[in-house]
Amino acid sequence: MSTLLGTTLNDRYRLEARIGTGGMSTVYRALDETLERPVAIKLMNREIASDSDQLERFRREARSVAQLSHPHIVGVIDAGEDGGRPYIVFEYVEGETLKQRIRRLGELDIAEAVAYAIEVARALGAAHARHIVHRDVKPQNVLIDEEGSAKVTDFGIARTLDEDGLTADGRVLGTTDYVSPEQALGHAVTGQSDLYSLGIVLYEMLTGQVPFTGENQVAVAMKHVREELPDVQTLRPEVSASLAAIVDRATAKDLGERYRHDDELIADLEEVLALEAARAGGATGEATTVIRTLPSRTRRRLPLRVRRPGWPIVTAALVLAALVGGAIALSGRAHHGTGTAASGAQSGPLVQIPLRSDAAHDFDPNGDGHEHPEDTAFAIDNNPETFWRTETYRGGVLGKPGVGLYVDASPGAVVRQLRIHTPTPGFDAAVYVASGALPPSISDPGWKQVATVPSVASTQTIPLDTAGQRSRYVLLWITSLPPGGDRAEIGELALYR
């Protein structure tokens, strides 16, 4: 192949360096002499080009892939043939492959890994919408450009060269480190197969290693068919339960348990990225770029300092203005010598009840028992910009008596007031308290209703009728979702005595 260096395809593309090779084709960096710019040329190997069936498939797929236009897909510029050998011209991406990045750094920053997974999933979604299945999703086929953005390459090429299953002519086609079980068995391959491979790529980004190794490619492929992935949290304990669940679902061997659509996987990844940024108080690298593209509903999970980088300056100015205004008001009162509290002041001021960081818990006795337990701490972290949320209920109907969030105010207190902040106002709620063991259901007599709140406001103060009795548990019981919404969110919940 080196003899081709310096030659020009169709009097336009001069081959300057070989940058990749495989059994089916070779990739060159070339110069487009017409437009005077670097390009990447994938040139089918001569022995493959002599197969008329493969040649026609390559031509047909080149036309199909050329229709893809997406910021995270390496763009196809041109296609042609020279001396009976077809080639495809791609934009030239200066940088490194994701595989090289993993080899260089080992496990990636968690937020960065999720950000890259989002970009790849969005690229796959664009291809799947045009009925193009990649069939060879792997970090070697993901390019990281100089700005840090991920771009997927080889769309459709693997499909055309491997339509007959895992093997052809006794050879294993491509790496099987990321192959889906159905593809390994020679079964029908769909977009779900690409999502499985992406799940394996995400696993490798998080752990720095592929889940399976073996004596040969077939042995590895059979492990994808028969063996469960090693637990990602065992290899990297700081991976959250939510992110581990995404890896598990994306790599489920049963198609019924795997993500069915790209949008489902993307939505879950976006939620996790927002959570990671909220926990870290910010983001760096490509995660920062992807955060700017998150849907507005997901961005609400982020602190203001992440959503609006200039917010500390604005906040400081507002605080300073408030302090100055307060000083002026106090000065005026002192000048007049009143010396008395305002007539509406409460003689016994309320005091916030301190809560442990793990005091908040989800409560779903009439459902599956889980309502985002991994997010409950956000409801009591003194940051209304992070929040706990209910599950998503399609059509905006709970379909059960309610769902809630309770706090354990151990050892107990006379709770006089509950204050909440919510980015999803309009839901109906009630407040219950319990003083003994945690009642297992809302109908249990251990729960005592102490307030009813129709159409909760964005910031709501709720007086509680506890009759001076001490309570250990305080439950916010949500009985309906906000109008037009499919879930309720609690940014902050505080108790006062």
N, C-alpha and C positions, 0 to 999 in steps of 0.2 A: 504493500500500500504506500510505502514511503516514496515510490517512484512517481506517484501522482502529485506530490508536493511541487508547487511551481507551475502546474498546468492550469489551464483556464477552461471552465465549463461553459459551453455555448458562448464563447467570446465575451464573457461578462464576469464570472466568479473565479478569481484566482485562489487556488488552494495554498494556504500559507503554513498551516501547522495542524497536525493531527491531535485532537483533544479528547477523543474517545473512540472505543472500538468494541465490537461485539460480533457474534456469529452471523448476524443478519446485515449489519450496516456499520459504517465508519463515519464519525463526526469530525469535521474539519473547521478550523477557523479560516475564513476566507475574506477576501476583499472584493466588495461589489465595485467593480471599476467604473460602472456607469454613474452611481451615486456617491462613490468614494467614501464608503463606510464599511466597517467590519460587519460580517454576518457569520452565522453558523450554518454549515451545510451537512445534512445527513445524506450520505450517498450509499445506496444499496450495494452490497458486495456482489461481485460479478457472478459467482456461482449460484447465488440466490436469484439474481435477475434473469438467469437462464430458465427459470421455472415460470412458465407462462401464467399459471394460476396465481403464484405469489406476486408476479409482476402486476397483474391486473388488480389484485387486492390492494397492493401498495398505491397504485394510481387512484383507485376509488377512495381509499382512506385519506390520501393526501388532499383530495378535493373536499372531503367532509371536514377534516380537521382545520382546513384553511378558513372555514366559516366561523371558527371560535374566536371571539374577541373578548378578552377579560384581563384586568390588570394583574392577575396572578397566574396567567397562562403565558408561556413563552409564545409570542406571536409568530404565525407563519407569514412570510413575506412573498414567497414565490415557490413554484414547483416546476420541474421540467425533466428532460432526459438528455443524456449526452452519451453517444455511442451505445444506445440501447439500455443504459443504466439510469434508472430514475433517481432523482434527488429532491430533497425538500430544503428550502431556504428559511431559516429562522432568524429572528432578531438575536443579536449576539449579546449575551449577558455576562458582564465582567463581575467576577466574584468567586464564590465557591459553592459546591453542592452542600446540601444539608448533611449528607453523610460525612463529608470532610469536616464540617463544623462539629459534628458529634465526636469524630475521632480526635479532633484538636482540643475540644473542651471537656469531653466526657458528658455527663448529664448536664442538660441545659437548665437555666433558670426556669422555674415552674411557669411563671407568667409568660416568658418568651416561648416556651414549648407550646402552651395553649394558644398563643397568638399565631404561631406558625401553623398549628393544626386548623385554626379558623380560616386562615388564608388558603390553605390547601383544600379544605372542605368547600369553600366558596368556589374555587376553581372547578372542583369535581361537580358541584351543583350546576354550574354553567354548561359543562359538557354533558351531563346526564339529561339536562333539559333538551338537548339536541340528540338524545339517544346515542351518545358516544360513551362507551365504557373504556376506561383507561387500560385495565387489566394488568398493569405493572407499576402500581403506586409503591414507591420506595424512596428513601432519602437521596439515593443517587439520581433520581429523576426530579428532584426539587432543587432549584438553583436559588441561592441567596445573593441578591445583587449588592452593589456597593452601598446602597442606602439601607440595607438590611431587610428588604422585602423578599418574600418567597414567591417563586414563579415555577409552576409545574411545566415540565416538558415531556415530550414523547407521547402526547395524547393520541390515542388511536393506533399508533404504530405497533405497540405490543399486541393489540387486538388483531391486526391484520396478519401479523407474523405468527400468531399462536391460536388461531381459531379452532384447531383440532384438538385442543386439550393441553395437558401438561407436557407431554412428550411428543416428539415427531422424529421418525427415522431413528428411534432408539436413543435420542438425545434429550436431556432436560433443557428446556428453553428458559433462560434467565434464572435469576436467583429465586429461591423458594423461601427465603427468610420472612417474606411478607405475604405469602400466597394464602388465599382463603381456602377453607376446607373443601368447598364445592369445586373450586378451580383445580385443586390438587387431585380430586377424584374424577376430573373430566366432565363434570356436570355443567349445566347452563350457568353462565356468568352474567351478572347484572350489576347495577350500581351498588347494591349491597356488598358485593365482593370488593369493590373499591373502598367502601367504608371500613370493611374488615382490615384491609391493608393499611389504611390510614390509622386505624386503632393500633396496629403493631408499630407504625412509625412513631405515634405519640408515646407508646410504651418505651421505645428506644430513646426518644428525646428525654424522657423523664428519668430513665435508669442508666443510660449510657451503653446499653447492650440489647441485643435482640433476645426474645424470650426462649428460642429453641436453637440448639446446635446439634449437629450429627455428623456421621462419617461421610455422608454425601447429601446431595440435594434432595433425593427421594426420601431419605430418612428424616430430614427436616420437614418435608412436606407432610409426611405421615404423622409427625408430632402435632402439626396444625390440625390434622383430622381427629386425632385420638386423645391428646393430652390438654389439660387445662393450663393456662398461662400461669407462671409464677406470680405470686401476689405483688403488685406494684408497690403497695404500702410497706411490705416487708423489706423490699430493696431500698425504698426511699420513704421513710416514715413521715416526712413533712408533707407528702402528697395528701390532700384532703380526701375525705370520704366521697364528696361529690365528684371530684375528678377521677378517683379510682372507679366509681360507678360508671362513668362515661367510658373509660377504658374497657371495663367488663362488658358493657352493653355493645360497644362497637365491635368487639372481638368475640361475641357469642357465636358458637358453632351452629346453633339452631337459628335458622333465618327468621323464625317467628319471634325470637327474643332479641335479635339484632336491630339496630336502627333501620327503619324502612326507607326513610327519605333523608336527603342531605339536610333539609331545613331543620329537622328534629335534632340532628347532631350539632349543627351550627348554633342553634338556640341554646342548647345545654352548654356548649363550650363558651359562648358569650357570657352566660350567667356566671360560670366559674371564673372567667377572666376578670369580671367585675368584682367578684368576691375576693380574688387574690389581690387585686389592686387596693380594695378597701382594707383588707387585713394588713397589707404592707404600708398603707398610707400613701401609695403612689406607685408609679411604674417607670421602667426604663426601657431603652432599646425599642424593638419592634412592638412590644406590648403597648407602648405609648401611642404608636401610630394606629394600631388596631382599635384601641379604646376610643379614639376619635370617630370611628366608624360604627360603634355599637348603636343599636336602636335606642331611642330616647327612654323607653321604659326600662331598659337594662342599665343605661347610664345613670338612672336615678339611684342605683345602688352604690354609686361612687361618692366619696366625700367631695365637697365643693372644691377643695384644693386640687383634686385630680381633674374634675370636670371643667373647672375654671381656674387656671393657674394663677390669676391675679387676685383671687378672692382674699388672701390674708391681708393685702394692702387695704382693700375696701373695708374689710371687717375692722381692722385697726382704726381706720378713720371714723367708722360709725361708733365704735366703742369710745374713742376720744371725744367725739361730739356729745355722746350721752353723758360722759363724765363731766364735761364742761357745763352742759345744761343742768345736770344735777347739782353741781357746785353753785351755779347761779341761783337755782331755786332755793337751796339751803341757805345761801347768803341772804336772800330776800326775807326768808322766814325769821332768821336770827335778827335781822335789822328791826323787824316789827315786834320781836320779843314774844312770840306766841308761846313757845315752849311746850306745846301740847300736840298729841298725835291727831291726825285727821279724823274726823268724826266717823268715817267708815272703816277705820282700822280694826283688825281683829285683836282682841286682848291676848289671845294665846296663839302666836304665830306657828304655822305649820313647819315641821322639820322633815326633810327627806329621809326616808329609811334607807340605810346602806344595804346593798345587796352584793352577794358574792358574784364573781364573774360567770359562774355556772348556775346561777339561780333560776334562769328562765328555761322553760320547757314547752314543747308543743303538746297539744291535747286533742286527740282525735278518736274518742271512744266509739263513734258510730261509723268509722271508716276503716282504713287499713292500719290505723295506729301511728301513722307517720305524716307529719306536715313540716317538712324541711327542718328536722332537728338540728342539722349542722349550722343553721342560721340564727338560732334562738338568741345567742349571745349578742347579736347586733341590736336587739331590742332594748338592751340595758347597758350599752357601752358608752352612754353619754354623748353619742354622736347621732343626731337625727338623720344624717345623710346616709347611714347604713341601716339596713332593715331586715327584719324577719318577714316572710311572706307565707301565705297559705299555698297549697297546691293550686294549679291552674284548673279551673272548672269550665269546660266548654259550654257556651251558651249562657254563662254567668249565673248558673243555678247550682247551689250546693248539693241538692239532692239528699240532704240529711238534716237533722235538727240543728247542727252547728259544728263549729270547729274553733279551737281556741289556743291561747297562749297563757300559761300561768307562771307565777313566780313564787319561789319558796323563800319567804321572809323569816326563816328560822333564826331564833327560837320563837318568834311571833311578836306581834305588836297590835295596838289598837289603830287600825288603818282608817284614816278619816277622809283620804282623798286619793284619787288616781288621776294621773295626767298622761295623755298620750299625744304623740305626733304621728301623723300618717300621710304619706304621699298619695293615698287612694281614698279620699274622704267619701262619705255617703253610705257606707255600710251600716247596718243595724247591729247592735251589740247589747250584751248585758254583762254585769259584773257579779261574780260569785266569790264567797270566801269559805274557807274551811279551817277548823282549828285542830282537828285530830289527824289521823292518818289520811293520806290523799284518797279522796273518794274516786272509785274507778269509772263512774259515769255521771253525767250531768243530772240524771234522775235520782241519784243517791241522796238520801236525806242529810248526808254529811256536808253537802254543798248548801249554802244559804245565799239566796239572791239579795244583793244589797243595792243594785242600781239597774236601771234600764236606760239605754241610750239609742234613740232612733236617729239615724242619719248622722253618724259621727263626723265632726268637723276636722279640718286639717290639724288644728291644735285644740284639744278638748280637755277641760278640767271636769272631773266627775266626782261630786260629793258621794260618800259611801255611808249608808245607814247601817252601821255595825252595832249600834246600841251600846257602844263602849266595850264590846267584847274583843278579846285578843284573837287574832287570826294568824295562822302560819302561811296558808296558801291563798293567793288572790288570782282569780281566773278572769281573763277577758274573753268572753264567749261570743263569737261572731255568728250571727244567725242569718245574715243575708249579705251578699256581695254588693259593692258599689254599683250604681246604675251604669250599664254599659261596660262594666268591667268583668273580668273572669277570675280575679283573685283580690285579696285584701293584703295590705302591707302595713307593718307597724315599725316606724322609724325609731321611736323611743317610748318607753313605758316607765313611769316613776311612781313610787308610792310615798305618801306623806302621812305623818301621825300628828 
